Each structure stands twice: as structure tokens, then as C-alpha cells.
Amino acid sequence: MSDIRVLLADDHPVVRAGLRAMLAGFEGIDVVAEAADGTEALEILHRREALGETVDVVLMDLQMGEGMDGVTATRKIREAGGPPVLILTTYDTDADIVAAVEAGASGYMLKDAEPAKIQQAVHSAAAGQTALAPEVAARLMGRIQNPEPNLSNREIQLMGLLAKGMSNRTIAKELFISEATVKTHLVHIYDKLGVDNRTAAISAARQRRIIRD
């Protein structure tokens, strides 16, 4: 059986070097390329495809400086029929998890995971299976089992934009919806979080780890 060919996408050279060294110690895994952001990852995949040199798994960070982020890159890779994408990040909020899953990520692991868990996740992704860190799986199960009202995926997305200080008009343009729809979503969000204004909603969402601090 041939080795699983991995493309590393992370904006920190030291992190990439560490990941490459770790993966090199695993039998059956070969890091064939590295990218500093999503754009470079896409370019590498296109270039290798043209040469007939495939990639089996993309190990993708979420936040990559000023370059294309991991969620956008994941969506573009999957829409183009590219290889499975395994997210490897430090973030475990609902907003990040939901965005990655909706973009088509095959798995979601945290960078503090044991090396053996990351190795297993790479093999699972290459085999077309889902690989979730226990913490991530717990958050997803919590959303299903929690009797308290959960924010919908769209409401989580809207909260992320709200936390960036965007106005209703800007949010509407970003999500391709009307301002009236934004206001309706906000009413539902306030009700679910038990608050009555934007600032309190952002604070509550951060406390519940729905969005990043």
C-alpha cells in the first residue's frame, strides 16, 4: 500500500516544520508539500494535479494571517472535487466547527491532540471517514442534546459578523439577505441567549464558546 500523501497548510513555518517532523515519524504518511495559506494550497493542488501528482489529504489550519483562511480554502477544494480536508487548529468554538463542517471538512482536530490521534485522523480522512477531536465531538453532541435553545448555523454565522462590529446593513450584504431578515435573526438570537442588546449578545456568545474571544 502506498503512503498517504499530505499537503500541510499553515501560516507559521515553525508549526509546519513541527508537523512535518511529527508526520515523518509515522509509517504510511508522506508530507509532499507545504502551503502558507489557502491560496497557496489551492495553487499547489492545481499544479500537482496537472502533473499527475495527487494529494490524498490536506491538513489545514483555520486562521492564516492575511491569506485565504482555512474555511474558504476547504470549500474551494471540495467544490473542485479535491482531496479530503482535515482541519488542524487551536479553535474549538461552535462558529469555527460549524463553518468548517459546512465547508466540507472531513475532520476537525485540535493542535494539542496526541500525535497518535492526529495520525489516526489522517488515516481516517484518507479513507473517506470522519475524524473529530473528542472535544469537538462533545460540542456537537452538546448542541444536539442541550435542552437550552441552540443558535442555528445561520445565527452562529451572524453572531461572528456581529462580533466584528459590522452594522446590520453590512451583515445583510455579507450574508446576501435583507436588513429585515438580519433584524429578525437578532430578535431570535437575543431570545435564545437571554439578552436584549448586541453587546450582551456578543458577551454571552463568547462565554458559551459559540464565537471566539
Buried (B, 14 or more C-beta within 10 A) or exposed (E): EEBBBBBBBBBEEEBBEEBEEBBEEBEEBEBBBBBBBBBBBBEBBEEBBEEEEEBBBBBBBBBBEEBBBBBBBBBBBBEEEBBBBBBBBEBBBBBBBBBBBEBBBBBBBBBEBEEEBBBBBBBBBBEEEBBBBEBBBEBBEEBEEEEEEBBBBBBBBBBBBBBEEBEBEBBBEBBEBEBEBBEEBBEBBBEBBEBEEBEEBBBBBBEBBBBBE
